[in-house]
Amino acid sequence: MELDRELEVAKELALSAGKKIMEIYNRTDSQVSYKEDRSPLTEADTQSNTIIMNGLRKEFPDDGFLTEEEKDSEERLEKQRVWIVDPLDGTKEFIKHTGEFTVNIALTINGSPEIGVVYVPALDELYFSARGKGAFAVRNGKKEKLAVSNREKINEMLLAVSRDHSTEEEKKLSEHFAGTEARGSSLKGLMIAEGKAEAYFRAGPVNQWDICAMESVLTEAGGMLTDLTGNRIRYNTRETLIKGFLASNNRAHREILALIDRIRRGE
């Protein structure tokens, strides 16, 4: 399936949204509000969303759409092609000025990610992938093909962990690894895709827009992402919340899942 045009549009929209995000990031008067679930919302979230969604709807009006910053519509469930968007993943990192936030755009077809674009505005690094075409990063004007590491032993692996949230289960799992690397947003999955870490375990719930684009990049780089029972995630479902997942370099995925299961059962 040729999706070259879709990928190019997604890349351009991610770059445009990232430019607007950085304009707001570098201002001193940016405001923060809070959603009903008390998660933060900034002008950067809403303006990035407007740029991306206006662009996608203009170019692909017959597709379905799921984005963090708009009310969900069940019309998407009737569509084969659905764009899943997180216009600013890592809003807390944006507010704290760590630079560890991303723009995430994915196209799913029949529930599976076909293309993924993740842009890191603060570093001007663009990650992208298409099914069967590989995963790449563009930094400093140079395009690099991504590949996961070949580490197979858990005690030699690095575990990517979140800066903002950590559960007791995640802490216990980290004791079996050689070390941890903390990052915000979807950067944790990207670390695995480029061989800088080997696993990322999320015990708590996440939304589909948090991981869809990242999963595309990771799997095309040779990695794997599943739920905690070992099943691949199906996207564009009625329920968009995912109850935990494991991303890895796919060298010891089942072994890590088994380890997580033992930890969760208190063994």
ABEGO torsion letter per residue (X at the ends): XBAAAAAAAAAAAAAAAAAAAAAAAABAABBBBBBAAGBBBBAAAAAAAAAAAAAAAAABAABBBBBAABBBBAAAAABABBBBBBABBGAAAAAAGAGBBBBBBBBBBGGBBABBBBBBAAAGBBBBBBBGAEBBBBBGGBBBBBBBBABABAAABBBBBBAABBBAAAAAAAAABAEBBBBBEAAAAAAAAAGABABBBBABBBBAAAAAAAAAAAAAAGBBBBBAAGBBBBBGBABABBBEBBBBAGAAAAAAAAAAAAAAAGX
